[in-house]
Amino acid sequence: MQLLKDLFRKKTVGGICLVILILFLFLAIFADVIAPTPMVNGTLPIDLTAARMPPFQSWEHPLGTDTMGQDLLSYMIYGARTSVILCVSCTVLSTLISVVIGVLSAVIGGWFDLVVQRIVDAFGCIPQMLLLLLLMAMLGNGIPQMIFALAVPSGIGGSRMVRSSAMAVKDSVYCQTSDLLGGSVLWKCIKHVVPNIMPLVIISAAGSLGGVVMMEASMNFLGYGVDPGTPSWGALITGSGKELMFTCPWLCIVPGIAISVLTFAASMFGDAIRDLLDPRLKGGVGSYSSKRLKRLAAKLAKDGAHTKAA
């Protein structure tokens, strides 16, 4: 609760972005109730007589229609559900993978740590987009396949940062005491290591939200995304929007704005959470806040004046 108060008081932009994210989540959960045109058997109704209708030409289709006459506003609302499911699932799964690999690698150490880190290095040598395309080509299109392809490489890559923090906790006095008392590796991880690295984990997860949204849209744009017929903002740009960019520009502009707003909100919310949880940005040890810089500058000026006088 205190974190939320600090978010809206100290990081107003981050608080506004949290409200935007909650709005997208609300749209995703209640899409069947909110959408003007509900889906029938997993697809939106087709009305060829209303195809390619521009926005604001009809109360029935306020954002216009696509080439099949499907209501664009309803499509965008159902597309929000797809984006939110992918965003949340990928973030949770990649964070879980990072924590498990990083913590176990740090706590067990030895040959296990050496082998795991070489595997992590190997994944890091492969360009992310190329790896995603290879995984999607092997797995095929679909939401579960996209979650796996986006989360696994991200989780493996993020484990390095988790390992670094877990190594620092492992060398602490209470972890060494746990070793003397005969605590198991699992007990040490759950009781000592994981709770002490949770701020870093939360910061990393919040900061990755925007990247997941962009990667999901990029993969759909390249044709390696959700199944055909599943509402998706990136798929809309790939299909009708790319072909009719000049004759029906709203098919690109509307999903493009939605992707930009969601990415911006997720990124700014992640930055705000990082600023609030990172002790180096809150006036603690290692902080470079304006007040501390002013005190440091005054002290240096005073020392310099004394040196000249001597």
Steps between C-alpha positions, in 0.01 A plus 500: 500500500785736585657424163180610324488822703862575411430416137223759463668758724862481382461347153178647366566393142562145618171508694311620192662222297388249763142621451541453124629146553206423730266634230652264242468215751134593555439493124666160474298343781161642403547507122187290441290754691664823380542423128214644290508195277562177696685210345307202365678162501834669557473755217342839450193514271574587136300769319635555149252781439681708765854407392772769516280751677710798624488599869226729635265423212256295706402462865495127442867501392665805666855393402398368159522149362761279335493338156253235622264752656595401855459774761845646572416612855391149595810360330722734703330405827543129435854569380570657840414165657759326282768759580432493875502120515832487316650787697410367845573134419838574340605729785402251771658201325824679406533637856446154646764353267748776587452452875528119489809494279673798663438399862589133454812590304617737774415278797622165365807644326786276383466305178124562489552875494771465235284291266192719544692821434653360181149413380384852585799641309410285198143635499636853531706459184190439287311814384166512679285551192673217313449268798131594520450436130669159528287400798176615339591322175544176695204539737247657262258785559284534809483676836667219704779476243557876513511497879763227496707662225497842665540393863770231488781700331414806708501297821832335422659834417361668811636227727846657488384810687310289754810286554714806573260617771460149639880464526514810720226362726665159510816651653305675776533404866150349533556271197831382644327438833239294318781287354644442848158394626469245221237676292427345160546677169124527451452643850774757444346607169145535633580642843792733432593559136168547320343744753810721490512526120125558452536880449739433212266236358202738514701776335613266223149364441341846489768627264448213256127564446551753222748278318256208502228712340735614225634151432148357483398765248822448300454122482139540384611754242754248363232232480628286791238572762151400598276269301314651202168637617620583852465878555844655533622854449817386327309257279265780393795709383650199326185404311267771382699794633822432310324439170263798528729744678413788269141420406390398853757658731288455814572125486864586583454818704250365756695186603825696475373754753380223730837323487685828563280594797527156663877485445552852635282433806675171578847652458427811710337289773806275505731801527292644785507172694877480448549853632289429808654163590864559407676639814758680285220721365333573835773692679667190645854375461627568151227753430563800280198710592508877451518571876795270547680648201450852640640397839795329332570804282486732803739275691746489209484878463564544873794258493641679197477836674682361804773354279559833326511684834762257628 
